[in-house]
Amino acid sequence: MSWKSYEKYDSKVDKPIRKWLKIFDKYMIVDEIVHDTTKVSIVKVKCSENVHDFIESLPQTGTATYELLKNKLIERYDGKMTYDIA
């Protein structure tokens, strides 16, 4: 199992990003990816173009950590403010 095999997130499909991120987090654990910059980069390539553009439009502080990025994505695509860590 590798993050490379995980489906891309497409905001145009009616699927909550929170659910996608929970599974994505499991791939990060399995693949032993722990650095925030790496996780942020992987999210960028595993999301549709419009989500990637949204991430790129965020101020650097919005993507300073993976947790901050998750919160921004959930706020934007699920209408939630925080991400509950399992």
Biopython code that builds the backbone (N, CA, C, O; Angstrom):
import numpy as np
from Bio.PDB.StructureBuilder import StructureBuilder

atoms = [
    (1, "MET", "N", (0.850, -1.181, 0.000)),
    (1, "MET", "CA", (0.000, 0.000, 0.000)),
    (1, "MET", "C", (0.892, 1.238, 0.000)),
    (1, "MET", "O", (1.860, 1.312, 0.756)),
    (2, "SER", "N", (0.568, 2.185, -0.831)),
    (2, "SER", "CA", (1.339, 3.406, -0.950)),
    (2, "SER", "C", (0.399, 4.569, -1.228)),
    (2, "SER", "O", (-0.660, 4.394, -1.831)),
    (3, "TRP", "N", (0.793, 5.751, -0.786)),
    (3, "TRP", "CA", (-0.020, 6.934, -1.045)),
    (3, "TRP", "C", (-0.206, 7.151, -2.547)),
    (3, "TRP", "O", (-1.189, 7.761, -2.967)),
    (4, "LYS", "N", (0.725, 6.658, -3.352)),
    (4, "LYS", "CA", (0.637, 6.845, -4.801)),
    (4, "LYS", "C", (-0.599, 6.155, -5.388)),
    (4, "LYS", "O", (-1.119, 6.576, -6.421)),
    (5, "SER", "N", (-1.058, 5.104, -4.730)),
    (5, "SER", "CA", (-2.226, 4.374, -5.228)),
    (5, "SER", "C", (-3.550, 4.971, -4.738)),
    (5, "SER", "O", (-4.619, 4.557, -5.188)),
    (6, "TYR", "N", (-3.486, 5.932, -3.829)),
    (6, "TYR", "CA", (-4.700, 6.533, -3.281)),
    (6, "TYR", "C", (-5.322, 7.480, -4.310)),
    (6, "TYR", "O", (-4.621, 8.202, -5.018)),
    (7, "GLU", "N", (-6.646, 7.458, -4.373)),
    (7, "GLU", "CA", (-7.372, 8.284, -5.332)),
    (7, "GLU", "C", (-7.127, 9.772, -5.098)),
    (7, "GLU", "O", (-6.860, 10.208, -3.978)),
    (8, "LYS", "N", (-7.225, 10.537, -6.181)),
    (8, "LYS", "CA", (-7.132, 11.986, -6.069)),
    (8, "LYS", "C", (-8.421, 12.512, -5.454)),
    (8, "LYS", "O", (-9.492, 11.932, -5.629)),
    (9, "TYR", "N", (-8.298, 13.626, -4.726)),
    (9, "TYR", "CA", (-9.494, 14.280, -4.214)),
    (9, "TYR", "C", (-9.970, 15.290, -5.248)),
    (9, "TYR", "O", (-9.200, 16.126, -5.722)),
    (10, "ASP", "N", (-11.244, 15.199, -5.588)),
    (10, "ASP", "CA", (-11.846, 16.133, -6.532)),
    (10, "ASP", "C", (-13.012, 16.815, -5.831)),
    (10, "ASP", "O", (-13.993, 16.165, -5.473)),
    (11, "SER", "N", (-12.905, 18.110, -5.637)),
    (11, "SER", "CA", (-13.947, 18.846, -4.918)),
    (11, "SER", "C", (-15.271, 18.876, -5.672)),
    (11, "SER", "O", (-16.309, 19.171, -5.080)),
    (12, "LYS", "N", (-15.250, 18.578, -6.962)),
    (12, "LYS", "CA", (-16.481, 18.583, -7.759)),
    (12, "LYS", "C", (-17.324, 17.335, -7.526)),
    (12, "LYS", "O", (-18.512, 17.313, -7.850)),
    (13, "VAL", "N", (-16.709, 16.296, -6.964)),
    (13, "VAL", "CA", (-17.427, 15.076, -6.606)),
    (13, "VAL", "C", (-17.945, 15.281, -5.186)),
    (13, "VAL", "O", (-17.230, 15.809, -4.334)),
    (14, "ASP", "N", (-19.158, 14.875, -4.934)),
    (14, "ASP", "CA", (-19.769, 15.122, -3.626)),
    (14, "ASP", "C", (-19.219, 14.154, -2.585)),
    (14, "ASP", "O", (-19.890, 13.203, -2.184)),
    (15, "LYS", "N", (-17.979, 14.414, -2.152)),
    (15, "LYS", "CA", (-17.338, 13.586, -1.137)),
    (15, "LYS", "C", (-16.613, 14.519, -0.172)),
    (15, "LYS", "O", (-15.831, 15.364, -0.608)),
    (16, "PRO", "N", (-16.856, 14.383, 1.122)),
    (16, "PRO", "CA", (-16.215, 15.275, 2.087)),
    (16, "PRO", "C", (-14.688, 15.118, 2.085)),
    (16, "PRO", "O", (-14.165, 14.005, 2.036)),
    (17, "ILE", "N", (-13.998, 16.241, 2.138)),
    (17, "ILE", "CA", (-12.539, 16.172, 2.177)),
    (17, "ILE", "C", (-12.063, 15.619, 3.517)),
    (17, "ILE", "O", (-10.989, 15.022, 3.596)),
    (18, "ARG", "N", (-12.852, 15.815, 4.566)),
    (18, "ARG", "CA", (-12.479, 15.285, 5.886)),
    (18, "ARG", "C", (-12.271, 13.769, 5.808)),
    (18, "ARG", "O", (-11.292, 13.241, 6.337)),
    (19, "LYS", "N", (-13.192, 13.083, 5.149)),
    (19, "LYS", "CA", (-13.084, 11.626, 5.010)),
    (19, "LYS", "C", (-11.850, 11.266, 4.182)),
    (19, "LYS", "O", (-11.111, 10.348, 4.535)),
    (20, "TRP", "N", (-11.630, 11.980, 3.091)),
    (20, "TRP", "CA", (-10.464, 11.741, 2.235)),
    (20, "TRP", "C", (-9.169, 11.940, 3.032)),
    (20, "TRP", "O", (-8.235, 11.149, 2.906)),
    (21, "LEU", "N", (-9.116, 12.994, 3.849)),
    (21, "LEU", "CA", (-7.916, 13.278, 4.645)),
    (21, "LEU", "C", (-7.658, 12.209, 5.710)),
    (21, "LEU", "O", (-6.504, 11.881, 5.987)),
    (22, "LYS", "N", (-8.715, 11.667, 6.302)),
    (22, "LYS", "CA", (-8.526, 10.603, 7.300)),
    (22, "LYS", "C", (-7.832, 9.395, 6.687)),
    (22, "LYS", "O", (-6.923, 8.825, 7.290)),
    (23, "ILE", "N", (-8.255, 9.009, 5.501)),
    (23, "ILE", "CA", (-7.612, 7.877, 4.820)),
    (23, "ILE", "C", (-6.210, 8.270, 4.374)),
    (23, "ILE", "O", (-5.275, 7.478, 4.495)),
    (24, "PHE", "N", (-6.060, 9.481, 3.861)),
    (24, "PHE", "CA", (-4.745, 9.983, 3.457)),
    (24, "PHE", "C", (-3.759, 9.911, 4.627)),
    (24, "PHE", "O", (-2.609, 9.509, 4.449)),
    (25, "ASP", "N", (-4.208, 10.298, 5.815)),
    (25, "ASP", "CA", (-3.353, 10.235, 7.012)),
    (25, "ASP", "C", (-2.871, 8.812, 7.284)),
    (25, "ASP", "O", (-1.730, 8.610, 7.699)),
    (26, "LYS", "N", (-3.724, 7.845, 7.053)),
    (26, "LYS", "CA", (-3.324, 6.444, 7.248)),
    (26, "LYS", "C", (-2.231, 6.045, 6.258)),
    (26, "LYS", "O", (-1.296, 5.330, 6.617)),
    (27, "TYR", "N", (-2.349, 6.503, 5.026)),
    (27, "TYR", "CA", (-1.288, 6.249, 4.040)),
    (27, "TYR", "C", (0.029, 6.881, 4.491)),
    (27, "TYR", "O", (1.094, 6.289, 4.316)),
    (28, "MET", "N", (-0.041, 8.067, 5.063)),
    (28, "MET", "CA", (1.181, 8.730, 5.537)),
    (28, "MET", "C", (1.853, 7.909, 6.637)),
    (28, "MET", "O", (3.080, 7.823, 6.688)),
    (29, "ILE", "N", (1.057, 7.315, 7.506)),
    (29, "ILE", "CA", (1.600, 6.473, 8.578)),
    (29, "ILE", "C", (2.229, 5.216, 7.999)),
    (29, "ILE", "O", (3.361, 4.870, 8.337)),
    (30, "VAL", "N", (1.502, 4.540, 7.134)),
    (30, "VAL", "CA", (2.001, 3.299, 6.533)),
    (30, "VAL", "C", (3.289, 3.552, 5.753)),
    (30, "VAL", "O", (4.228, 2.759, 5.817)),
    (31, "ASP", "N", (3.325, 4.658, 5.019)),
    (31, "ASP", "CA", (4.498, 4.979, 4.206)),
    (31, "ASP", "C", (5.593, 5.704, 4.993)),
    (31, "ASP", "O", (6.620, 6.089, 4.435)),
    (32, "GLU", "N", (5.359, 5.883, 6.295)),
    (32, "GLU", "CA", (6.330, 6.514, 7.201)),
    (32, "GLU", "C", (6.735, 7.911, 6.728)),
    (32, "GLU", "O", (7.907, 8.282, 6.778)),
    (33, "ILE", "N", (5.762, 8.660, 6.280)),
    (33, "ILE", "CA", (5.988, 10.044, 5.867)),
    (33, "ILE", "C", (5.587, 10.930, 7.036)),
    (33, "ILE", "O", (4.418, 10.976, 7.419)),
    (34, "VAL", "N", (6.562, 11.633, 7.599)),
    (34, "VAL", "CA", (6.320, 12.388, 8.822)),
    (34, "VAL", "C", (6.546, 13.896, 8.679)),
    (34, "VAL", "O", (6.072, 14.666, 9.515)),
    (35, "HIS", "N", (7.246, 14.322, 7.657)),
    (35, "HIS", "CA", (7.573, 15.741, 7.512)),
    (35, "HIS", "C", (6.410, 16.512, 6.900)),
    (35, "HIS", "O", (5.839, 16.106, 5.888)),
    (36, "ASP", "N", (6.073, 17.626, 7.528)),
    (36, "ASP", "CA", (4.947, 18.437, 7.065)),
    (36, "ASP", "C", (5.107, 18.895, 5.622)),
    (36, "ASP", "O", (4.149, 18.843, 4.850)),
    (37, "THR", "N", (6.298, 19.341, 5.247)),
    (37, "THR", "CA", (6.487, 19.837, 3.880)),
    (37, "THR", "C", (6.227, 18.737, 2.857)),
    (37, "THR", "O", (5.685, 18.998, 1.783)),
    (38, "THR", "N", (6.607, 17.523, 3.186)),
    (38, "THR", "CA", (6.360, 16.394, 2.285)),
    (38, "THR", "C", (4.866, 16.104, 2.196)),
    (38, "THR", "O", (4.339, 15.893, 1.104)),
    (39, "LYS", "N", (4.187, 16.094, 3.325)),
    (39, "LYS", "CA", (2.742, 15.845, 3.333)),
    (39, "LYS", "C", (1.989, 16.906, 2.535)),
    (39, "LYS", "O", (1.084, 16.588, 1.764)),
    (40, "VAL", "N", (2.371, 18.168, 2.726)),
    (40, "VAL", "CA", (1.715, 19.257, 1.999)),
    (40, "VAL", "C", (1.921, 19.082, 0.494)),
    (40, "VAL", "O", (0.987, 19.252, -0.289)),
    (41, "SER", "N", (3.130, 18.747, 0.102)),
    (41, "SER", "CA", (3.424, 18.540, -1.323)),
    (41, "SER", "C", (2.619, 17.383, -1.897)),
    (41, "SER", "O", (2.120, 17.468, -3.019)),
    (42, "ILE", "N", (2.492, 16.314, -1.139)),
    (42, "ILE", "CA", (1.729, 15.155, -1.611)),
    (42, "ILE", "C", (0.248, 15.509, -1.746)),
    (42, "ILE", "O", (-0.398, 15.108, -2.713)),
    (43, "VAL", "N", (-0.286, 16.250, -0.789)),
    (43, "VAL", "CA", (-1.685, 16.677, -0.897)),
    (43, "VAL", "C", (-1.884, 17.471, -2.187)),
    (43, "VAL", "O", (-2.881, 17.288, -2.885)),
    (44, "LYS", "N", (-0.945, 18.341, -2.498)),
    (44, "LYS", "CA", (-1.061, 19.152, -3.718)),
    (44, "LYS", "C", (-1.155, 18.293, -4.975)),
    (44, "LYS", "O", (-1.927, 18.603, -5.882)),
    (45, "VAL", "N", (-0.379, 17.224, -5.033)),
    (45, "VAL", "CA", (-0.415, 16.384, -6.239)),
    (45, "VAL", "C", (-1.575, 15.390, -6.230)),
    (45, "VAL", "O", (-1.923, 14.841, -7.276)),
    (46, "LYS", "N", (-2.175, 15.153, -5.070)),
    (46, "LYS", "CA", (-3.281, 14.197, -4.977)),
    (46, "LYS", "C", (-4.650, 14.876, -5.007)),
    (46, "LYS", "O", (-5.669, 14.223, -4.783)),
    (47, "CYS", "N", (-4.680, 16.170, -5.278)),
    (47, "CYS", "CA", (-5.940, 16.894, -5.362)),
    (47, "CYS", "C", (-6.150, 17.408, -6.777)),
    (47, "CYS", "O", (-5.206, 17.565, -7.551)),
    (48, "SER", "N", (-7.397, 17.661, -7.087)),
    (48, "SER", "CA", (-7.724, 18.206, -8.408)),
    (48, "SER", "C", (-7.125, 19.602, -8.565)),
    (48, "SER", "O", (-6.677, 20.218, -7.597)),
    (49, "GLU", "N", (-7.128, 20.075, -9.787)),
    (49, "GLU", "CA", (-6.492, 21.355, -10.106)),
    (49, "GLU", "C", (-7.074, 22.517, -9.308)),
    (49, "GLU", "O", (-6.330, 23.382, -8.846)),
    (50, "ASN", "N", (-8.392, 22.547, -9.143)),
    (50, "ASN", "CA", (-8.986, 23.665, -8.406)),
    (50, "ASN", "C", (-8.600, 23.643, -6.929)),
    (50, "ASN", "O", (-8.446, 24.704, -6.325)),
    (51, "VAL", "N", (-8.443, 22.469, -6.338)),
    (51, "VAL", "CA", (-7.997, 22.374, -4.942)),
    (51, "VAL", "C", (-6.529, 22.790, -4.855)),
    (51, "VAL", "O", (-6.139, 23.516, -3.940)),
    (52, "HIS", "N", (-5.728, 22.333, -5.795)),
    (52, "HIS", "CA", (-4.317, 22.730, -5.847)),
    (52, "HIS", "C", (-4.203, 24.252, -5.942)),
    (52, "HIS", "O", (-3.387, 24.860, -5.248)),
    (53, "ASP", "N", (-5.009, 24.857, -6.789)),
    (53, "ASP", "CA", (-4.986, 26.313, -6.940)),
    (53, "ASP", "C", (-5.381, 27.010, -5.642)),
    (53, "ASP", "O", (-4.801, 28.035, -5.284)),
    (54, "PHE", "N", (-6.369, 26.454, -4.937)),
    (54, "PHE", "CA", (-6.754, 27.018, -3.641)),
    (54, "PHE", "C", (-5.579, 26.962, -2.667)),
    (54, "PHE", "O", (-5.296, 27.946, -1.983)),
    (55, "ILE", "N", (-4.897, 25.829, -2.598)),
    (55, "ILE", "CA", (-3.748, 25.686, -1.696)),
    (55, "ILE", "C", (-2.672, 26.707, -2.054)),
    (55, "ILE", "O", (-2.102, 27.353, -1.174)),
    (56, "GLU", "N", (-2.401, 26.848, -3.336)),
    (56, "GLU", "CA", (-1.378, 27.800, -3.790)),
    (56, "GLU", "C", (-1.762, 29.243, -3.462)),
    (56, "GLU", "O", (-0.885, 30.090, -3.291)),
    (57, "SER", "N", (-3.059, 29.531, -3.374)),
    (57, "SER", "CA", (-3.509, 30.895, -3.084)),
    (57, "SER", "C", (-3.418, 31.251, -1.600)),
    (57, "SER", "O", (-3.516, 32.422, -1.233)),
    (58, "LEU", "N", (-3.233, 30.246, -0.754)),
    (58, "LEU", "CA", (-3.151, 30.497, 0.684)),
    (58, "LEU", "C", (-1.852, 31.214, 1.028)),
    (58, "LEU", "O", (-0.827, 30.991, 0.384)),
    (59, "PRO", "N", (-1.893, 32.080, 2.049)),
    (59, "PRO", "CA", (-0.632, 32.662, 2.512)),
    (59, "PRO", "C", (0.260, 31.551, 3.063)),
    (59, "PRO", "O", (-0.229, 30.494, 3.460)),
    (60, "GLN", "N", (1.539, 31.790, 3.084)),
    (60, "GLN", "CA", (2.477, 30.759, 3.529)),
    (60, "GLN", "C", (2.131, 30.252, 4.928)),
    (60, "GLN", "O", (2.375, 29.087, 5.241)),
    (61, "THR", "N", (1.571, 31.106, 5.761)),
    (61, "THR", "CA", (1.193, 30.675, 7.110)),
    (61, "THR", "C", (0.077, 29.637, 7.080)),
    (61, "THR", "O", (-0.055, 28.848, 8.016)),
    (62, "GLY", "N", (-0.725, 29.628, 6.021)),
    (62, "GLY", "CA", (-1.818, 28.663, 5.899)),
    (62, "GLY", "C", (-1.362, 27.257, 5.590)),
    (62, "GLY", "O", (-2.106, 26.294, 5.777)),
    (63, "THR", "N", (-0.122, 27.141, 5.110)),
    (63, "THR", "CA", (0.424, 25.821, 4.793)),
    (63, "THR", "C", (1.729, 25.565, 5.540)),
    (63, "THR", "O", (2.512, 24.699, 5.151)),
    (64, "ALA", "N", (1.962, 26.321, 6.615)),
    (64, "ALA", "CA", (3.199, 26.171, 7.386)),
    (64, "ALA", "C", (3.309, 24.784, 8.003)),
    (64, "ALA", "O", (4.406, 24.249, 8.160)),
    (65, "THR", "N", (2.159, 24.206, 8.353)),
    (65, "THR", "CA", (2.137, 22.835, 8.865)),
    (65, "THR", "C", (1.030, 22.078, 8.145)),
    (65, "THR", "O", (0.102, 22.668, 7.592)),
    (66, "TYR", "N", (1.152, 20.780, 8.167)),
    (66, "TYR", "CA", (0.132, 19.932, 7.557)),
    (66, "TYR", "C", (-1.210, 20.104, 8.271)),
    (66, "TYR", "O", (-2.257, 20.112, 7.623)),
    (67, "GLU", "N", (-1.189, 20.239, 9.586)),
    (67, "GLU", "CA", (-2.433, 20.418, 10.350)),
    (67, "GLU", "C", (-3.146, 21.702, 9.935)),
    (67, "GLU", "O", (-4.367, 21.711, 9.786)),
    (68, "LEU", "N", (-2.394, 22.784, 9.748)),
    (68, "LEU", "CA", (-3.007, 24.037, 9.298)),
    (68, "LEU", "C", (-3.642, 23.875, 7.923)),
    (68, "LEU", "O", (-4.748, 24.357, 7.677)),
    (69, "LEU", "N", (-2.938, 23.199, 7.038)),
    (69, "LEU", "CA", (-3.487, 22.965, 5.702)),
    (69, "LEU", "C", (-4.771, 22.146, 5.777)),
    (69, "LEU", "O", (-5.752, 22.476, 5.111)),
    (70, "LYS", "N", (-4.777, 21.088, 6.575)),
    (70, "LYS", "CA", (-5.992, 20.270, 6.716)),
    (70, "LYS", "C", (-7.161, 21.129, 7.182)),
    (70, "LYS", "O", (-8.269, 21.020, 6.656)),
    (71, "ASN", "N", (-6.912, 21.979, 8.167)),
    (71, "ASN", "CA", (-7.981, 22.832, 8.679)),
    (71, "ASN", "C", (-8.511, 23.770, 7.603)),
    (71, "ASN", "O", (-9.720, 23.979, 7.502)),
    (72, "LYS", "N", (-7.619, 24.333, 6.803)),
    (72, "LYS", "CA", (-8.036, 25.228, 5.718)),
    (72, "LYS", "C", (-8.855, 24.477, 4.668)),
    (72, "LYS", "O", (-9.857, 24.992, 4.172)),
    (73, "LEU", "N", (-8.429, 23.270, 4.335)),
    (73, "LEU", "CA", (-9.155, 22.469, 3.346)),
    (73, "LEU", "C", (-10.537, 22.070, 3.851)),
    (73, "LEU", "O", (-11.515, 22.125, 3.106)),
    (74, "ILE", "N", (-10.613, 21.674, 5.099)),
    (74, "ILE", "CA", (-11.904, 21.293, 5.677)),
    (74, "ILE", "C", (-12.830, 22.500, 5.750)),
    (74, "ILE", "O", (-14.017, 22.397, 5.440)),
    (75, "GLU", "N", (-12.289, 23.638, 6.158)),
    (75, "GLU", "CA", (-13.088, 24.861, 6.222)),
    (75, "GLU", "C", (-13.640, 25.216, 4.836)),
    (75, "GLU", "O", (-14.798, 25.612, 4.703)),
    (76, "ARG", "N", (-12.818, 25.073, 3.837)),
    (76, "ARG", "CA", (-13.214, 25.442, 2.467)),
    (76, "ARG", "C", (-14.181, 24.434, 1.840)),
    (76, "ARG", "O", (-15.189, 24.821, 1.248)),
    (77, "TYR", "N", (-13.872, 23.147, 1.972)),
    (77, "TYR", "CA", (-14.619, 22.135, 1.220)),
    (77, "TYR", "C", (-15.667, 21.380, 2.033)),
    (77, "TYR", "O", (-16.542, 20.734, 1.458)),
    (78, "ASP", "N", (-15.592, 21.452, 3.359)),
    (78, "ASP", "CA", (-16.614, 20.808, 4.189)),
    (78, "ASP", "C", (-17.371, 21.820, 5.037)),
    (78, "ASP", "O", (-18.376, 21.471, 5.658)),
    (79, "GLY", "N", (-16.912, 23.058, 5.077)),
    (79, "GLY", "CA", (-17.554, 24.077, 5.891)),
    (79, "GLY", "C", (-17.298, 23.910, 7.370)),
    (79, "GLY", "O", (-18.082, 24.380, 8.194)),
    (80, "LYS", "N", (-16.206, 23.243, 7.718)),
    (80, "LYS", "CA", (-15.861, 23.019, 9.120)),
    (80, "LYS", "C", (-14.615, 23.828, 9.457)),
    (80, "LYS", "O", (-13.832, 24.173, 8.572)),
    (81, "MET", "N", (-14.438, 24.125, 10.730)),
    (81, "MET", "CA", (-13.309, 24.946, 11.148)),
    (81, "MET", "C", (-12.129, 24.137, 11.664)),
    (81, "MET", "O", (-10.987, 24.585, 11.557)),
    (82, "THR", "N", (-12.374, 22.964, 12.217)),
    (82, "THR", "CA", (-11.275, 22.211, 12.817)),
    (82, "THR", "C", (-11.286, 20.779, 12.329)),
    (82, "THR", "O", (-12.287, 20.279, 11.815)),
    (83, "TYR", "N", (-10.151, 20.137, 12.502)),
    (83, "TYR", "CA", (-9.981, 18.735, 12.116)),
    (83, "TYR", "C", (-9.722, 17.943, 13.381)),
    (83, "TYR", "O", (-8.779, 18.240, 14.115)),
    (84, "ASP", "N", (-10.541, 16.943, 13.647)),
    (84, "ASP", "CA", (-10.350, 16.110, 14.825)),
    (84, "ASP", "C", (-9.312, 15.045, 14.531)),
    (84, "ASP", "O", (-9.437, 14.287, 13.570)),
    (85, "ILE", "N", (-8.286, 14.996, 15.368)),
    (85, "ILE", "CA", (-7.242, 13.992, 15.204)),
    (85, "ILE", "C", (-7.704, 12.715, 15.878)),
    (85, "ILE", "O", (-8.102, 12.725, 17.043)),
    (86, "ALA", "N", (-7.649, 11.619, 15.142)),
    (86, "ALA", "CA", (-8.118, 10.332, 15.666)),
    (86, "ALA", "C", (-7.183, 9.788, 16.711)),
    (86, "ALA", "O", (-7.427, 8.712, 17.257)),
]
sb = StructureBuilder()
sb.init_structure("model")
sb.init_model(0)
sb.init_chain("A")
sb.init_seg("    ")
for serial, (resi, resn, name, xyz) in enumerate(atoms, 1):
    if name == "N":
        sb.init_residue(resn, " ", resi, " ")
    sb.init_atom(name, np.array(xyz, "f"), 0.0, 1.0, " ", f" {name:<3s}", serial, name[0])
structure = sb.get_structure()
